[in-house]
C-alpha cells in the first residue's frame, strides 16, 4: 500500500474535523444562509483541496525545498487573508437570510483551501509522514487525494449543518456576539498554530 493505514485517515480526520479557517467559513455560511443553500459552497471547499494535493504530490513539494522564500511569502500572505476573514466572521450576524441574498457558491468555496495555511500544512504532512518510501508519485497522490476527499465528505457538511443549528439557537440573543468572536478567535489560533509549528520544524 502506498500510504500508511489507518494512520493517514486518523490524521486526516483529526485535522479536517477540528476548527480551522475552512470549517469556520462553512459554519459561517451555514449559519447565514442555511444548510441546503450552503451545499454548493461546501462542494467547492471539498474540490478546492484537490488543487493543493495534486500539485504537491506530483512535484511541487520538491520545488518548495528549492524556492523556500516564495513559499514563505505565499504562506504568510495566505495567513493574513484568513485573519482578515476571521475579522469578518467576528462582525457577522447569524440571522438566516432568505430570498434574494447572494449565497457564496461553488467558485467561492473553491479558493478556501488554496488560501488556507492549515490545508497546505495538512497535505504536506500527509505526504511526508504517511507515504511509504519509494512510492510512485501518481500512486501516492491518488491515495492521499482519496483519503482526504472521503474525510472531507464526512466532516464538512457537519460543520455547515452546525452553523445552521447554531444560528437558530443564538441569533439575536446576547450570546451571538460572543460566539462569533469566539469562532473568529479559533480561526486565528489555528492559523497561528500552523505557522508556529512550521517555524519549529
GUKEBA-590141 format. One record per residue (C-alpha): residue number from 0; residue in one letter; y, z, x. Coordinates in steps of 0.5 Angstrom, whole numbers, plus 500, padded with zeros to 3 digits. Last residue first. Layout:
# residues N
<r><pos>NUM</pos><code>a</code><v>Y</v><w>Z</w><u>X</u></r>
...
***
This chain:
# residues 201
<r><pos>200</pos><code>x</code><v>544</v><w>524</w><u>521</u></r>
<r><pos>199</pos><code>x</code><v>550</v><w>529</w><u>520</u></r>
<r><pos>198</pos><code>x</code><v>555</v><w>524</w><u>517</u></r>
<r><pos>197</pos><code>x</code><v>550</v><w>522</w><u>512</u></r>
<r><pos>196</pos><code>x</code><v>549</v><w>529</w><u>509</u></r>
<r><pos>195</pos><code>x</code><v>557</v><w>530</w><u>509</u></r>
<r><pos>194</pos><code>x</code><v>558</v><w>523</w><u>505</u></r>
<r><pos>193</pos><code>x</code><v>552</v><w>524</w><u>501</u></r>
<r><pos>192</pos><code>x</code><v>555</v><w>531</w><u>499</u></r>
<r><pos>191</pos><code>x</code><v>562</v><w>529</w><u>498</u></r>
<r><pos>190</pos><code>x</code><v>559</v><w>523</w><u>493</u></r>
<r><pos>189</pos><code>x</code><v>555</v><w>528</w><u>489</u></r>
<r><pos>188</pos><code>x</code><v>561</v><w>533</w><u>489</u></r>
<r><pos>187</pos><code>x</code><v>566</v><w>528</w><u>486</u></r>
<r><pos>186</pos><code>x</code><v>561</v><w>527</w><u>481</u></r>
<r><pos>185</pos><code>x</code><v>560</v><w>534</w><u>479</u></r>
<r><pos>184</pos><code>x</code><v>567</v><w>535</w><u>479</u></r>
<r><pos>183</pos><code>x</code><v>568</v><w>530</w><u>474</u></r>
<r><pos>182</pos><code>x</code><v>563</v><w>533</w><u>469</u></r>
<r><pos>181</pos><code>x</code><v>566</v><w>540</w><u>470</u></r>
<r><pos>180</pos><code>x</code><v>573</v><w>537</w><u>468</u></r>
<r><pos>179</pos><code>x</code><v>570</v><w>533</w><u>462</u></r>
<r><pos>178</pos><code>x</code><v>567</v><w>540</w><u>460</u></r>
<r><pos>177</pos><code>x</code><v>573</v><w>544</w><u>461</u></r>
<r><pos>176</pos><code>x</code><v>577</v><w>539</w><u>457</u></r>
<r><pos>175</pos><code>x</code><v>572</v><w>539</w><u>451</u></r>
<r><pos>174</pos><code>x</code><v>571</v><w>547</w><u>451</u></r>
<r><pos>173</pos><code>x</code><v>577</v><w>548</w><u>446</u></r>
<r><pos>172</pos><code>x</code><v>574</v><w>543</w><u>441</u></r>
<r><pos>171</pos><code>x</code><v>576</v><w>536</w><u>439</u></r>
<r><pos>170</pos><code>x</code><v>569</v><w>533</w><u>441</u></r>
<r><pos>169</pos><code>x</code><v>564</v><w>539</w><u>443</u></r>
<r><pos>168</pos><code>x</code><v>558</v><w>538</w><u>439</u></r>
<r><pos>167</pos><code>x</code><v>558</v><w>530</w><u>437</u></r>
<r><pos>166</pos><code>x</code><v>561</v><w>528</w><u>444</u></r>
<r><pos>165</pos><code>x</code><v>555</v><w>532</w><u>447</u></r>
<r><pos>164</pos><code>x</code><v>550</v><w>528</w><u>443</u></r>
<r><pos>163</pos><code>x</code><v>553</v><w>521</w><u>445</u></r>
<r><pos>162</pos><code>x</code><v>553</v><w>523</w><u>452</u></r>
<r><pos>161</pos><code>x</code><v>546</v><w>526</w><u>452</u></r>
<r><pos>160</pos><code>x</code><v>544</v><w>519</w><u>450</u></r>
<r><pos>159</pos><code>x</code><v>547</v><w>516</w><u>456</u></r>
<r><pos>158</pos><code>x</code><v>544</v><w>521</w><u>461</u></r>
<r><pos>157</pos><code>x</code><v>537</v><w>519</w><u>457</u></r>
<r><pos>156</pos><code>x</code><v>538</v><w>512</w><u>457</u></r>
<r><pos>155</pos><code>x</code><v>539</v><w>512</w><u>465</u></r>
<r><pos>154</pos><code>x</code><v>533</v><w>517</w><u>466</u></r>
<r><pos>153</pos><code>x</code><v>527</v><w>513</w><u>464</u></r>
<r><pos>152</pos><code>x</code><v>529</v><w>505</w><u>465</u></r>
<r><pos>151</pos><code>x</code><v>532</v><w>508</w><u>472</u></r>
<r><pos>150</pos><code>x</code><v>525</v><w>511</w><u>474</u></r>
<r><pos>149</pos><code>x</code><v>522</v><w>504</w><u>473</u></r>
<r><pos>148</pos><code>x</code><v>527</v><w>500</w><u>477</u></r>
<r><pos>147</pos><code>x</code><v>527</v><w>505</w><u>483</u></r>
<r><pos>146</pos><code>x</code><v>519</v><w>504</w><u>483</u></r>
<r><pos>145</pos><code>x</code><v>520</v><w>496</w><u>482</u></r>
<r><pos>144</pos><code>x</code><v>525</v><w>495</w><u>487</u></r>
<r><pos>143</pos><code>x</code><v>522</v><w>499</w><u>492</u></r>
<r><pos>142</pos><code>x</code><v>515</v><w>496</w><u>491</u></r>
<r><pos>141</pos><code>x</code><v>518</v><w>489</w><u>492</u></r>
<r><pos>140</pos><code>x</code><v>523</v><w>491</w><u>498</u></r>
<r><pos>139</pos><code>x</code><v>516</v><w>493</w><u>502</u></r>
<r><pos>138</pos><code>x</code><v>513</v><w>487</w><u>500</u></r>
<r><pos>137</pos><code>x</code><v>518</v><w>482</w><u>502</u></r>
<r><pos>136</pos><code>x</code><v>520</v><w>486</w><u>508</u></r>
<r><pos>135</pos><code>x</code><v>513</v><w>486</w><u>511</u></r>
<r><pos>134</pos><code>x</code><v>510</v><w>493</w><u>512</u></r>
<r><pos>133</pos><code>x</code><v>509</v><w>494</w><u>519</u></r>
<r><pos>132</pos><code>x</code><v>511</v><w>502</w><u>519</u></r>
<r><pos>131</pos><code>x</code><v>510</v><w>504</w><u>512</u></r>
<r><pos>130</pos><code>x</code><v>516</v><w>505</w><u>507</u></r>
<r><pos>129</pos><code>x</code><v>518</v><w>512</w><u>505</u></r>
<r><pos>128</pos><code>x</code><v>523</v><w>514</w><u>509</u></r>
<r><pos>127</pos><code>x</code><v>527</v><w>509</w><u>512</u></r>
<r><pos>126</pos><code>x</code><v>526</v><w>504</w><u>506</u></r>
<r><pos>125</pos><code>x</code><v>527</v><w>509</w><u>500</u></r>
<r><pos>124</pos><code>x</code><v>533</v><w>513</w><u>505</u></r>
<r><pos>123</pos><code>x</code><v>537</v><w>506</w><u>505</u></r>
<r><pos>122</pos><code>x</code><v>536</v><w>506</w><u>497</u></r>
<r><pos>121</pos><code>x</code><v>538</v><w>513</w><u>496</u></r>
<r><pos>120</pos><code>x</code><v>544</v><w>512</w><u>501</u></r>
<r><pos>119</pos><code>x</code><v>547</v><w>506</w><u>498</u></r>
<r><pos>118</pos><code>x</code><v>546</v><w>509</w><u>491</u></r>
<r><pos>117</pos><code>x</code><v>550</v><w>515</w><u>493</u></r>
<r><pos>116</pos><code>x</code><v>555</v><w>511</w><u>496</u></r>
<r><pos>115</pos><code>x</code><v>556</v><w>508</w><u>489</u></r>
<r><pos>114</pos><code>x</code><v>560</v><w>501</w><u>489</u></r>
<r><pos>113</pos><code>x</code><v>554</v><w>497</w><u>489</u></r>
<r><pos>112</pos><code>x</code><v>551</v><w>502</w><u>483</u></r>
<r><pos>111</pos><code>x</code><v>557</v><w>501</w><u>478</u></r>
<r><pos>110</pos><code>x</code><v>558</v><w>494</w><u>479</u></r>
<r><pos>109</pos><code>x</code><v>553</v><w>491</w><u>474</u></r>
<r><pos>108</pos><code>x</code><v>555</v><w>496</w><u>469</u></r>
<r><pos>107</pos><code>x</code><v>562</v><w>493</w><u>468</u></r>
<r><pos>106</pos><code>x</code><v>558</v><w>486</w><u>467</u></r>
<r><pos>105</pos><code>x</code><v>553</v><w>489</w><u>462</u></r>
<r><pos>104</pos><code>x</code><v>559</v><w>491</w><u>457</u></r>
<r><pos>103</pos><code>x</code><v>564</v><w>497</w><u>457</u></r>
<r><pos>102</pos><code>x</code><v>566</v><w>497</w><u>450</u></r>
<r><pos>101</pos><code>x</code><v>573</v><w>495</w><u>448</u></r>
<r><pos>100</pos><code>x</code><v>575</v><w>498</w><u>441</u></r>
<r><pos>99</pos><code>x</code><v>574</v><w>494</w><u>435</u></r>
<r><pos>98</pos><code>x</code><v>571</v><w>499</w><u>430</u></r>
<r><pos>97</pos><code>x</code><v>568</v><w>505</w><u>432</u></r>
<r><pos>96</pos><code>x</code><v>570</v><w>510</w><u>438</u></r>
<r><pos>95</pos><code>x</code><v>566</v><w>517</w><u>439</u></r>
<r><pos>94</pos><code>x</code><v>571</v><w>522</w><u>440</u></r>
<r><pos>93</pos><code>x</code><v>570</v><w>525</w><u>447</u></r>
<r><pos>92</pos><code>x</code><v>577</v><w>525</w><u>451</u></r>
<r><pos>91</pos><code>x</code><v>578</v><w>522</w><u>458</u></r>
<r><pos>90</pos><code>x</code><v>582</v><w>526</w><u>463</u></r>
<r><pos>89</pos><code>x</code><v>576</v><w>529</w><u>467</u></r>
<r><pos>88</pos><code>x</code><v>573</v><w>522</w><u>467</u></r>
<r><pos>87</pos><code>x</code><v>579</v><w>518</w><u>469</u></r>
<r><pos>86</pos><code>x</code><v>579</v><w>523</w><u>475</u></r>
<r><pos>85</pos><code>x</code><v>572</v><w>522</w><u>476</u></r>
<r><pos>84</pos><code>x</code><v>573</v><w>514</w><u>476</u></r>
<r><pos>83</pos><code>x</code><v>578</v><w>515</w><u>482</u></r>
<r><pos>82</pos><code>x</code><v>573</v><w>519</w><u>486</u></r>
<r><pos>81</pos><code>x</code><v>568</v><w>513</w><u>485</u></r>
<r><pos>80</pos><code>x</code><v>574</v><w>509</w><u>488</u></r>
<r><pos>79</pos><code>x</code><v>575</v><w>513</w><u>494</u></r>
<r><pos>78</pos><code>x</code><v>567</v><w>514</w><u>495</u></r>
<r><pos>77</pos><code>x</code><v>567</v><w>506</w><u>495</u></r>
<r><pos>76</pos><code>x</code><v>573</v><w>505</w><u>500</u></r>
<r><pos>75</pos><code>x</code><v>569</v><w>511</w><u>504</u></r>
<r><pos>74</pos><code>x</code><v>562</v><w>507</w><u>504</u></r>
<r><pos>73</pos><code>x</code><v>566</v><w>500</w><u>505</u></r>
<r><pos>72</pos><code>x</code><v>569</v><w>502</w><u>511</u></r>
<r><pos>71</pos><code>x</code><v>563</v><w>506</w><u>514</u></r>
<r><pos>70</pos><code>x</code><v>559</v><w>499</w><u>513</u></r>
<r><pos>69</pos><code>x</code><v>564</v><w>495</w><u>517</u></r>
<r><pos>68</pos><code>x</code><v>564</v><w>500</w><u>523</u></r>
<r><pos>67</pos><code>x</code><v>557</v><w>500</w><u>523</u></r>
<r><pos>66</pos><code>x</code><v>556</v><w>493</w><u>525</u></r>
<r><pos>65</pos><code>x</code><v>549</v><w>492</w><u>529</u></r>
<r><pos>64</pos><code>x</code><v>546</v><w>498</w><u>525</u></r>
<r><pos>63</pos><code>x</code><v>548</v><w>496</w><u>519</u></r>
<r><pos>62</pos><code>x</code><v>545</v><w>489</w><u>520</u></r>
<r><pos>61</pos><code>x</code><v>538</v><w>492</w><u>520</u></r>
<r><pos>60</pos><code>x</code><v>539</v><w>494</w><u>513</u></r>
<r><pos>59</pos><code>x</code><v>542</v><w>488</w><u>511</u></r>
<r><pos>58</pos><code>x</code><v>535</v><w>484</w><u>513</u></r>
<r><pos>57</pos><code>x</code><v>531</v><w>483</w><u>507</u></r>
<r><pos>56</pos><code>x</code><v>530</v><w>490</w><u>504</u></r>
<r><pos>55</pos><code>x</code><v>538</v><w>492</w><u>504</u></r>
<r><pos>54</pos><code>x</code><v>540</v><w>485</w><u>501</u></r>
<r><pos>53</pos><code>x</code><v>534</v><w>486</w><u>496</u></r>
<r><pos>52</pos><code>x</code><v>536</v><w>494</w><u>494</u></r>
<r><pos>51</pos><code>x</code><v>543</v><w>493</w><u>493</u></r>
<r><pos>50</pos><code>x</code><v>544</v><w>488</w><u>488</u></r>
<r><pos>49</pos><code>x</code><v>537</v><w>491</w><u>485</u></r>
<r><pos>48</pos><code>x</code><v>542</v><w>497</w><u>483</u></r>
<r><pos>47</pos><code>x</code><v>546</v><w>493</w><u>479</u></r>
<r><pos>46</pos><code>x</code><v>540</v><w>491</w><u>474</u></r>
<r><pos>45</pos><code>x</code><v>540</v><w>498</w><u>472</u></r>
<r><pos>44</pos><code>x</code><v>547</v><w>499</w><u>471</u></r>
<r><pos>43</pos><code>x</code><v>548</v><w>493</w><u>468</u></r>
<r><pos>42</pos><code>x</code><v>543</v><w>495</w><u>463</u></r>
<r><pos>41</pos><code>x</code><v>546</v><w>501</w><u>462</u></r>
<r><pos>40</pos><code>x</code><v>553</v><w>497</w><u>460</u></r>
<r><pos>39</pos><code>x</code><v>549</v><w>493</w><u>455</u></r>
<r><pos>38</pos><code>x</code><v>546</v><w>500</w><u>452</u></r>
<r><pos>37</pos><code>x</code><v>553</v><w>503</w><u>451</u></r>
<r><pos>36</pos><code>x</code><v>554</v><w>501</w><u>444</u></r>
<r><pos>35</pos><code>x</code><v>547</v><w>504</w><u>442</u></r>
<r><pos>34</pos><code>x</code><v>548</v><w>511</w><u>445</u></r>
<r><pos>33</pos><code>x</code><v>555</v><w>512</w><u>442</u></r>
<r><pos>32</pos><code>x</code><v>562</v><w>509</w><u>444</u></r>
<r><pos>31</pos><code>x</code><v>566</v><w>515</w><u>448</u></r>
<r><pos>30</pos><code>x</code><v>560</v><w>520</w><u>449</u></r>
<r><pos>29</pos><code>x</code><v>555</v><w>514</w><u>451</u></r>
<r><pos>28</pos><code>x</code><v>561</v><w>511</w><u>456</u></r>
<r><pos>27</pos><code>x</code><v>562</v><w>518</w><u>459</u></r>
<r><pos>26</pos><code>x</code><v>554</v><w>519</w><u>460</u></r>
<r><pos>25</pos><code>x</code><v>553</v><w>513</w><u>463</u></r>
<r><pos>24</pos><code>x</code><v>559</v><w>514</w><u>468</u></r>
<r><pos>23</pos><code>x</code><v>557</v><w>521</w><u>470</u></r>
<r><pos>22</pos><code>x</code><v>550</v><w>518</w><u>471</u></r>
<r><pos>21</pos><code>x</code><v>552</v><w>512</w><u>475</u></r>
<r><pos>20</pos><code>x</code><v>557</v><w>517</w><u>479</u></r>
<r><pos>19</pos><code>x</code><v>552</v><w>522</w><u>480</u></r>
<r><pos>18</pos><code>x</code><v>548</v><w>528</w><u>477</u></r>
<r><pos>17</pos><code>x</code><v>541</v><w>528</w><u>478</u></r>
<r><pos>16</pos><code>x</code><v>535</v><w>524</w><u>475</u></r>
<r><pos>15</pos><code>x</code><v>536</v><w>518</w><u>479</u></r>
<r><pos>14</pos><code>x</code><v>536</v><w>522</w><u>486</u></r>
<r><pos>13</pos><code>x</code><v>530</v><w>527</w><u>484</u></r>
<r><pos>12</pos><code>x</code><v>526</v><w>521</w><u>480</u></r>
<r><pos>11</pos><code>x</code><v>527</v><w>517</w><u>486</u></r>
<r><pos>10</pos><code>x</code><v>524</v><w>522</w><u>491</u></r>
<r><pos>9</pos><code>x</code><v>518</v><w>523</w><u>486</u></r>
<r><pos>8</pos><code>x</code><v>517</v><w>516</w><u>486</u></r>
<r><pos>7</pos><code>x</code><v>517</v><w>515</w><u>493</u></r>
<r><pos>6</pos><code>x</code><v>513</v><w>521</w><u>495</u></r>
<r><pos>5</pos><code>x</code><v>507</v><w>519</w><u>490</u></r>
<r><pos>4</pos><code>x</code><v>506</v><w>514</w><u>493</u></r>
<r><pos>3</pos><code>x</code><v>508</v><w>512</w><u>500</u></r>
<r><pos>2</pos><code>x</code><v>510</v><w>504</w><u>500</u></r>
<r><pos>1</pos><code>x</code><v>507</v><w>498</w><u>503</u></r>
<r><pos>0</pos><code>x</code><v>500</v><w>500</w><u>500</u></r>
***
